[in-house]
Every structure is written in structure tokens, then in C-alpha cells.
Amino acid sequence: MQAPGPTLETDRLILRPPAPEDFEPWCEMMADEETARFIGGVASPSMVWRQLCSMAGAWTMFGYAMFSVVEKSSGRWLGRLGPWTPADWPGTEVGWSLSRAAWGKGYATEGAAAAIDWAFDNLGWTEVIHCIDPENLPSAAVARRLGSAYLRPGKLPPPYETAQVQIWGQRREQWKGRRAVA
């Protein structure tokens, strides 16, 4: 059983709504201090359960949330990415959080591109943003590879109101024009 929603495929990834079997690998990801550094910090299993259920609930109530990212070749859960707009969020975000084993392989860019296509095609968004900590240089590099640019400083709602973030992003027309050329 998984939350309702579409399954997307890229060359190397399956993006699907979260499922109960994602809990253990999600706990492993959120127990890794370096991985969790820019996504709220290390989280206990009880907090991860709430995160998982929050994503599943958003899929059920709103028809979108972050996808679970699964590596096609191994079936291994790699993380989460996709559209995310909680209450008081600074915009229509496609974000990414991948386990350390998935870093440096281009998975964030590959998966986020598919999620951005899906969000623009299915959610009626006119802009996509990425909320990135100024010290998170790898995420800024992913944003650049996606064609996004730094737009402005940002502020997240509680409980993350003290976090510094930069808002990166692009308009739908920019994304579609870039995709047509590629």
C-alpha cells in the first residue's frame, strides 16, 4: 500500500508516493547527521514517522507532495523529492533530500527535473522554487543544473523560522523553453 498518486520513471529512477516500506530507510537517512544537516537535523524514528505520514497525507488531501525516490536497478529507496508547499511556505517548491549513498550520481537533478515537469504539467504552477541553505553548495549546484537562478533571500515558517535560506527558481516559461531546446 502507498499513498495515492502517480508513479514517474526516469532513466534510472522510479518516483512514487510514499509507502510504509520507506520508513526504515527514511529513518536511516534522517539518522545521518551530515545528510540531515540542511533538512531540519537528525530526526528520531517517531519524528520520521510523522514526516512520512505528512507526505502521505499531503498526497491524499492535496494530490501532490514529495515522491519517494527508488533506484530502478536495485529497488533501493534513495530519498524524497518533488513538489512541497506547506502552509506559509515561500512558494511552490520542488525540493530534494537524498541519502548519502545517492550523492554525486546525478539522481537529484534527474529526479527533480521529472518532478518539475510533472508539477508544471499537472499542478498549474507558474514558478518553481528551491529553498537552499547558503552553505549547501551541492544543492545550489543541482539548482543551477536545473536552470534555476538565485532569486532572493527567504524565510521559512515555524519551526524553521531561524534557518537562513536562499530562494532559487525559475518561471514556467523558462523551464519549458529550456526543456524544448534540450
N, C-alpha and C positions, 0 to 999 in steps of 0.2 A: 504494500500500500504506500502511495506517495500523495503529496498534496496535488490538487487538480491543476492542470496547466500543460503547456506544450513541452515537447522534447525537441531540442535543436541539436543538429550534428554539424561538426566541422570536420576537417581532415583527420584530426587526432582526438577530438573531444566529443563527449555527449554532455549536453546541458539539459538538466531536467529539474522539476521542482523537488524540494527536499523530501526524504523518506526516512523512516525510523532507523534503517541501517546506516545512515550518515552520522548517527550520534557518536559512536566510538571514535571514528577518525576525526570528527569535528572536535571532540574532547582533546585528542592528541594535538591537533593544530593549535588550539587555544591554551594548551599547557606549555607550549614552546614560547619562552619569553621573547625571543627575537621575532618570531612570526607574529605574535600578538601585540607587539610594541605599538604599532600605529592603528590598531583596530580595537582600542579600549583596554588593552592589557590582558594579562593572564586571567583566565576565567575558570572557575570551578565547574565540575560536571553539572551541578544544579543550575548554574548560570548558562552553560552551553545548552542545556535542555530548554531553557527559556528562549535562547536565541533561535534554536531550531524551530520551536513552536511558533515564534514570532514570524519567521519566514513562511512557514506552512500556513499560518493564519492569514498573512497578507495575501498569499496566493488565493486562498479560499474567499476572503472578503473583497479583495480589490482586483483580482485577476492577474496580478504580477507581483514579483519580489525577486530576490536573488535566486539564481539557479544553483543547484549542486553541480559541480564540475567533476566529471568522471573521465578518466583516461580510457580511450577505446581499446588500446592494445592489452591493457592489464585488468580493466574493470575497477581500478583503484580510485577511490574518492580523493580528489585533489584540493578541494576548497569550495568557495562560493563566489559567484559574481553575477552581476546583472542589475536590473533596474531596482532602485530603492529610494522611496520618498516618504519617510516617516513624517509625522506631524511636525510642523515648524522647520523642516529641512530647507536648506538654502536653494533648492532647485530640484530638477528632475535628473537624478544621478544614475549613472551606471558605474558601479564600483567593483573592486576585486579584492579578494583575500585568498591567497593560495598557501598551502602547506609548504614548508621549506623544501621538501623533496621535489616540488614542482617549479621551483625558482630557476630562472635562467634558461628556460626551454621555449620561451615564446608563448606559453599557454595563456598568460593573462591577456596578451594582445589578441591572440586568436579567438579566445572565448569572448572577450569584451566586444570585439568587432561584430560577432554574431549577435550578441545581446543588444548592441546599439542598433543594428539593422532591425531586429525584432521590435525594439521599443519604438523606433520611428515609424515602422510599418503598421504596428498594431495598437499603440497607445496614444497616437496623435500628438506626441511631443514635438515641440518646435526647437528645443535646445536640449543638449545633454551636458551634464557637468560631472566632474570628478573632484571630490573633496580630498585633498592630499596634504599631509603634514609637510611643512617646509623641509624637514630633514629626511623625508622619504624619497630620496633621489631615484631609486628604481621605479617607484610608481609614477614619478614625474616623467621618466623616460618612456614608460608604457603610454602615458597620455600623449606625449609627443609623437610616438609611433602611430597612434590612432588619429593623428592630425589635429589634436586639441592644442590649445594655447592657454597660457596663464591669463585669466580674466580679471581677478580681483582677490583681495583678502576675504576670508569668510568666517562665519561664526556658526557653530552647531548648537542645537538646543540641548537643554539638560538631559542627561547628566554629563555631557561632553562640552559644556559651555566654556571651560577654561582651555580647551585644546586649540592650538593655533592651526588653522587650515588655509590652504590656498585653493581657490576655485579655478579649476581648469575646465575647458569645454569648447563647444562649437555649436553652431546653429545647424538645423536640419539640412538647409541648402548646401552648406559647406560639406557636410558629411556625404550627402547624395552626390554632389559634384565630384568629390574625391573618389568615391566608390565607382562612379561611371568611368573615370579615367583608368583606374587600376585594372 
